[in-house]
Amino acid sequence: MAIRIAMVAGEASGDLLASHLIRAIRHKIPDAEFFGIGGPKMQAEGFDARWPCERLAVHGYVDALKRYRELSGIRRTLLKQVKAERPDAFIGVDAPDFNLWLERKIRGAGMPAIHFVSPSIWAWRGGRIKGIARAVSHMLCLFPFEPALYEQAGIPVTYVGHPLADTFPLQPDREHARELLGLPAAGRVIALLPGSRQSEVRNLAPTYIETAKLLLERHPEVSFVVPLATRETRQLFAEALCSAQANELPIRMLFGHAVEAMTAADVVLVASGTASLEAALLKRPMVISYRIGKWQYRLMKRMAYLPWVGLPNILCNETVVPELLQDDATPPALADALDRWLGDPDGCAQLAQRFDALHRQLRQDTAEKAATAILPYLNRTPEWNPSRQPA
């Protein structure tokens, strides 16, 4: 019989990560079979998607509550299938709120349960480590500071690096990016990234537009690029431009192309999130900003353990780029912070060196390392080691 692995990936990022992992495992075990919840990239690798990963996507707490019964039903049905079919292992890819419950039940039924992408226990909700210890046989971490947290809790763990570090070049080609986007080779370009969610764009677009106005007054030759993930977010940003009477600003809205926009830019204004890590891997100076509801911000601030929200600062363990959050994210403050980078070429060069070292630290051939860590749990492979199996 072929090795069989059950998997659950949520959203597009999990689908991409899981597809690379499937390919890496198949390189070692060509006849391995995979089933569960996944997206089109996983299916392109031969994954049997019994539900599409889009079914797991929720947008905020309200949507999660509305869809609780539906998602709970999917999870319980999949659990029954896994218990009946008894695959060699289960791999939950991100989606911790969905996967950790499933992993605890699967591990309790005597099957290895591996979680790929550590929840952000280092940022908040640190008490989850006890639940994770009950749920997972092995944790695969993307960041180098994470394994120590799991080792202290007695959880088997492997640092596998970040997949973006594998795919992004060590030396981004800014000239090519400008040519691709039709931007002038000379002249200053600022990338504005107000986020991928509609709520983020609603909160940040007016502030970013007013910031662009101030920068244009100081630098008449400057131009702006705004990559937006969906038609809905593009429409929201266009409406914000109209409301601000700013249609004459030299702003180009793009469908996607966030990586190209950041590569082409002299400096980036970015909402906190994965895009800030992308900017770091592209060696770009940046200013991180964020705005959410007041009650939600107070709650998150009370729960937070670290003094930063941006991944570049967290990974460097110091403030290497400014973070202007909530009431501090005013147009004058953001414009001043961006302007400081524009006037400090030596500081930009030093930051690029720091980000190059970070890039090399995160570049670990993630899929290969993850597949190697998983092999000992597949008890019909030559690498099987009974001592690595869950108790």
N, C-alpha and C positions, 0 to 999 in steps of 0.2 A: 504493500500500500504506500501511496505517496504521502509525504509530509503535508499536513494540512494546518493552516494558521488562520484563526479568526481575527479580524481587524475592524476597528471603528475609527474613522476620521471625520472630523467636523469642519465644515467650511473649506474654501479653496486652498488656504495655506496648508491645512492638514492633508488634503488630497494630494498636493504636490509633494509634500514630505514623505507621505506613505508610498507614493508611486516610485520614488527613488529607492526607498527601502525594499520594496517588492523586487525591484530589478537587482539590487545588490544580493538579496537572499537567493534569488533564482540563479545568479551567477555561481553561487556555491552549491545550491540544490536545484538543478534544472527542472525537476518535475514537481516542485513544491506547488501547492494549491492554496488559494486565499479566498475568503468569503466574509461577508458582514455588511458594513455600511461604508460606502465610499463614493468617490466622484469620478468624473470622466477620465482623469489622468490615471487613476488606479485601474479603471476598467480597460484602458488601453494597454495595461500590462497584464491583462487576463484575469483581473479581479472579478469575483462573482458578487456584484452589488445587489443585495436583497432589498436594501433601501438606498436611495441616493443621499449623499451627505448633505444636500441642501435641506433635507427634512429636519436636520438638527440645528439649522441656523436660527437664532433668535435675536431680536433687536431690542435690548434693554430689559429691565425687570418686568415691566408690564406685559410685554409679549411673552416672556418666559412663563409668567403665571397663567396667562390665557391658554398656553399650549402645553401646560404641565401634563394633563391627562393623555394627550396624544403622544408626547415624548416618552412618558412613563410606560405607555402601552407598547411602543416600539422596543424599548429597552427590555421589558419583561419577555416579549416574544423572542427577541434575539437570545436572551439568556436561556430560554427553554431549548432553542435550537442548538446552542453551544453545548448545553448539558447532554442533549440527546446524541449529538454527533461527535462529541469529545475530540476536538482538534488537539494537536500537539502543543499549541500555545495560543494565548490571546495577546494581541498588541493593541493598546489604546493609544491613539495618536492625538495628543493635545485634548481638547474638549473635556477638561477634568470634571466638571460638574456632571457630565453624562457618564464618563468612563470610570471614574473611581468607584462608584457604587457597583458597576458591572464587574470590575476587576476584583472587588472584594468577594462577590458571590462566586465568580469563576475560580478564584484561588481557593476559596472554601470548599469547592467541589473537587479539588485535587489537581487542577490544571495550572501551569505557569501563567501568570498575568504580568505583562511587561508594559510599562508606561513610557511613552516617547514624548518628551518635552515636559520638563518639570513645571508644575504650577508655580506661580510667583509667591512662594512662601517667604521669600526673602524680602518682599515688599510689604505684605500684610497677610492676615489670616495665618500666622505662623503656627497656630494650634492645629492646623490641618495635618501636620507631620505625623501625629499619632494615628489618624485615620489612614494616611498613606501607608504607614508601616503595616497596617492590617490588610491593605488592599493589594499591594504590589509585590511581586517576586523580584523585580529589578527595575530601577529607574534609569532612563537615558537622559542625560542633561546636555543642554546646548551651551551653557556658560561655565567658565572654569571655576568660579567661586561656589557653584552649587553643590558639587559632590560632598564637600565637608559637612554640609548641613545634614545630608542623608547618612553619611558615615557615623556621625554622632548619634543618630537615631537607630543605628544598626540595620540600615536598609542597603542591600546590594545596589551599587550605583556605578555608572560609567560615564565619563565625560566624552562626548562624541563631537564637540564643536558645533558651529552654526552653519547650516547649509548655504546661507547667503554668502558667507566667506569663501565657500568653494566656487560659487558661480560668478562672483564679482571679480574683475581683474585687479591685480595689485596696483596697477598704474592706469587709472581711468583716462580715456582719450577725450579731453574737453573740446578740442578742435573738431573732432569728428561728430561729437554730440551737437555742437552748434550748427555744423553743416547739415546734419540730419534734420534739425528742427527749423532750419532756415533763419538762424540768428546770425548777427554780424560777428565776425571773428574778433574784432576789437569792440570796445564798449562794455559797460558793466551790465551784467544780467543778474537779477535776483529771482530765485525760485520761491514761490509762496505755496505751501502745502497745508491747507486747512483741515486735512483729515479725509478719510474715506467714507465716514458715516454721515447721513443727512444731518443728524443732530450736531455733529462737530462743525459742519460747514455753516449751519445756522448761527452757531455761537461765535465762530471765529471770522467769517467772511467780512462783516462790517469793520471789525478791528483791523484786519489785514489790508483792506482797501484804504482806510484812513492812514495807515502806516505807509502805504505806497505813495499816497499824495505827499506826505511829508518828505519822503526820500526823493521824489521827483523834483521838489523845490530845491533840494540841496544838490542834486546831481541831474541836471536836465537831460543828460545823454542816457540815463538808465532805462532799461526795459525789464519787464516782468513776465515770467511764465508761471502758469497755474495749472498743473496737472490735476484732473478730476476723474474719479474712478467710474462714475456712472452718469447717465443722462440726467438723473434726478439731482445729483450734486452739482452738475454743470448748470442746470436751470436755477438752482438756489443761488449760486455765485453770480450768475447773470442778473438775477433780480436784485441782489445786493448792490451790484454796480449801478443799476438804474436808480435805486433808492438813494444812493450816495451821490447821484449826479456825476458819476465818474466814468462814463462811457468813453471819454476822450483819453483816459489813461493809457499808456503804452503797455497794455496787458494782453497776453495771448493765453487763452484758455485751451487746454489740450485734453483730448480723450486718452486717459492713461498717460504713458510715457513719463512716469514719475522719475524713473532712474535716469533717463536721458536729460530731463529737465534739471535734476540736481547735478548731474555731471557737467552740464553746460554752464551752471551758475557760478558766480563769484562768491555768493553767500546764500544761505538757505534759511528761510523762516518756516519752521515745521511744527506741527502739532506733535505732542509727545506720542510715542508709539514705535512700531517697527520702522517707520520711515526715518526716524532719527538714527537708528542703527544703520540703515541704508546710506544715509548721508555721511556717517562716520566711515563706512567701508569705501565710500567714494572720495574720502579725504577732504570733505567740504567743511569750511567753517559754517557754523549755524547758530541760530537762536531758537530755543525750544519754548513753546508757549502752549497754554491750554486753558479752556474755560468750560466749566460744567455748572449744573444747578448748585445754588448755595448750600442747600441741605446735604446734597451728595458730596460736595467738596469737603464740608465739615466732617462728615462721616469718614471719608477716605483719609483725611488728614489725621484724624484720631487713631485710625487703624494702622497708619503707615509706620514702618520701622526705620526707613532710610531717609536721609535728608534730600534725596533727589528723586525725580520721577523719570528723567531721561536715561535711556540705556547707555549712551556714551559716557555720562558721568558715573552711572552705577558701575559700569565695567572698568572704568579707569580709577574708580574709588576716590574721585575728587572732582571738583567743579572745573571741567575743562572747557565747557561751553555754557553760556548764560541760560538760566531757566526763569522765565517770567510767567507766572501762573495766576489765574483768576484775576483779582483786582489789580495786580501788578502788571498785567498784560495790557497796558494802555498804548495807543499809537505813538505818543512821544517816547515812551520808554523802549518800545520795540525798535523804533527808528534809530534811536541813539545806540542801542546795542548792535544793530546791523551795521550802522555807520562806523562803529569802532573797528569791526573786522575789515571794512573796506579801506580804512586808513592805517591798517597794521599788517603789511605784507610779511614782516618777520614773524609776527604772532601766528599768521596763517600757515607759514612754512613749518613752524614748530609743531602746530596742531596736526598738520599732515603727517609729520614724522611719528607723532604719538598714535595717530589712527592707523598708520602702516604697521606699527608693532602690534596693535590690537587685532588688526586684520590677520596677521600671520599667526597669532595665538588662537584665533577662532577657526582658522583654516585647518581642518583635521580629516578631510574626506569623510564627512558625516555619515553618509549612507553605508559606506564600507565598515566604519567602526561600529555603527549600530548593529549591522548584520552579524559581525564577529561576536559582539556581546550577546546576541540572541541565540547563537548556535548551540551553546551548552545546554539550553533548555529544550532542545529538540532531540528527544531521547533515541532517535534512530540515526543520528549523524555520528561520524567518527569522533567529533569534538565533544560528545556528550560526557558530562561529568556529574555523577549522581549527587555529589556534595553541593552542587550549585542549585539543586532543585529546592523549591519551597518546602518548608517544614510542614 
